């Protein structure tokens, strides 16, 4: 398989076709060798318009979703970013090319260990990788961007509270069969605005579907 041809086709037929036109984002996607971040048995599908299984019931996002996410959050060289769901490490690496510093967390230690090796191989030095349940983080007001790579059934203020003024949160909200990708922006006065971006379906964030407390 010619990966360079497949990469060019992905950028043109999937990502640009989905209105991802930001040159910084396109460059990050082009310069990050996606085929090196997928499981070996799926390498020939690295540039397919589909999610790729990573194990543990988790999936690598489809390229066009990654492109839209990166364009929506507008990470800048002065920004601190939180990525929720390290997965393969591909999206984290792309974000690292755009931002000042990235904290990337995953509840699955195997993903974090594999991503740490990949990022070291590609000399990505502005990322801290952590094994953590994102729903137990308490980084209040510490990030300019929070990118959540899984869905939540309802939007709460958990990730919103991590944003600085003018901070941006990408998150997919809802349950099958319809979920909405949203961009939440923290205004200087502490209120938020919400932009609906597109409909999609993503795997739920682990532990997001918490049981309701039993009340006597």
HELIX and SHEET records of a PDB file:
HELIX    1   1 UNK A    3  UNK A    9  1                                   7    
HELIX    2   2 UNK A   10  UNK A   15  3                                   6    
HELIX    3   3 UNK A   16  UNK A   18  5                                   3    
HELIX    4   4 UNK A   23  UNK A   31  1                                   9    
HELIX    5   5 UNK A   34  UNK A   36  5                                   3    
HELIX    6   6 UNK A   40  UNK A   45  5                                   6    
HELIX    7   7 UNK A   63  UNK A   73  1                                  11    
HELIX    8   8 UNK A   90  UNK A   98  1                                   9    
HELIX    9   9 UNK A  109  UNK A  121  1                                  13    
HELIX   10  10 UNK A  134  UNK A  136  5                                   3    
HELIX   11  11 UNK A  160  UNK A  162  5                                   3    
SHEET    1   A 2 UNK A  52  UNK A  55  0                                        
SHEET    2   A 2 UNK A  58  UNK A  60 -1                                        
SHEET    1   B 7 UNK A 127  UNK A 131  0                                        
SHEET    2   B 7 UNK A 101  UNK A 106  1                                        
SHEET    3   B 7 UNK A  80  UNK A  84  1                                        
SHEET    4   B 7 UNK A 143  UNK A 152  1                                        
SHEET    5   B 7 UNK A 163  UNK A 175  1                                        
SHEET    6   B 7 UNK A 178  UNK A 186 -1                                        
SHEET    7   B 7 UNK A 192  UNK A 200 -1                                        
END                                                                             
